Amino acid sequence: MDNVVEELPSVNDKVMHALTHFILVVLWFLVFYYRFSFKYYKAIVLAALFSLVYGIAIELLQGYLTISRQSDFKDVLANVLGMVFASILLVSIKKHVLKNNNTLLF
């Protein structure tokens, strides 16, 4: 048993960035669409823009205001990837709902 090395699998930092921005876009979309009653596609665009601006701002602040951390362009790309996947999912949900004439969800 002494020779067995047990390592927990590490979660890739970029995957976490993408997942975080995916969730941010979905949550902001829900706020814009249901709380503020924006049109469906406008809510998606605003949520995506907020995610983009937020991701870039955090990376810039991280690079300029902290000593122990640095900004990373790959983090911004991962943020954008999560934003794009969430936007595509929301658009495809809308198209699926329209195709089936089901207006219960949206």
Solvent accessible surface area in square Angstrom, and as a share of the most:
residue,aa,sasa,rsa
1,M,204,0.91
2,D,145,0.75
3,N,143,0.73
4,V,104,0.60
5,V,118,0.68
6,E,154,0.69
7,E,139,0.62
8,L,156,0.78
9,P,122,0.77
10,S,108,0.70
11,V,101,0.58
12,N,88,0.45
13,D,74,0.39
14,K,60,0.25
15,V,84,0.48
16,M,89,0.40
17,H,37,0.17
18,A,18,0.14
19,L,86,0.43
20,T,67,0.39
21,H,8,0.04
22,F,57,0.24
23,I,82,0.42
24,L,37,0.19
25,V,0,0.00
26,V,36,0.21
27,L,95,0.47
28,W,63,0.22
29,F,0,0.00
30,L,68,0.34
31,V,64,0.37
32,F,20,0.08
33,Y,44,0.17
34,Y,121,0.46
35,R,179,0.65
36,F,112,0.47
37,S,91,0.59
38,F,66,0.28
39,K,163,0.69
40,Y,11,0.04
41,Y,101,0.38
42,K,108,0.46
43,A,0,0.00
44,I,9,0.04
45,V,84,0.48
46,L,41,0.21
47,A,0,0.00
48,A,16,0.12
49,L,88,0.44
50,F,100,0.42
51,S,1,0.00
52,L,56,0.28
53,V,99,0.57
54,Y,101,0.38
55,G,2,0.02
56,I,68,0.34
57,A,40,0.31
58,I,72,0.37
59,E,6,0.03
60,L,93,0.46
61,L,93,0.46
62,Q,24,0.11
63,G,31,0.30
64,Y,177,0.67
65,L,131,0.65
66,T,60,0.35
67,I,181,0.92
68,S,106,0.68
69,R,143,0.52
70,Q,144,0.64
71,S,53,0.34
72,D,46,0.24
73,F,144,0.60
74,K,131,0.56
75,D,7,0.04
76,V,23,0.13
77,L,93,0.46
78,A,9,0.07
79,N,7,0.04
80,V,43,0.24
81,L,89,0.44
82,G,1,0.01
83,M,24,0.11
84,V,57,0.33
85,F,111,0.46
86,A,0,0.00
87,S,22,0.14
88,I,102,0.52
89,L,76,0.38
90,L,7,0.04
91,V,42,0.24
92,S,52,0.33
93,I,50,0.25
94,K,30,0.13
95,K,124,0.53
96,H,111,0.50
97,V,7,0.04
98,L,103,0.51
99,K,166,0.70
100,N,80,0.41
101,N,132,0.68
102,N,60,0.31
103,T,108,0.63
104,L,161,0.80
105,L,108,0.54
106,F,51,0.21
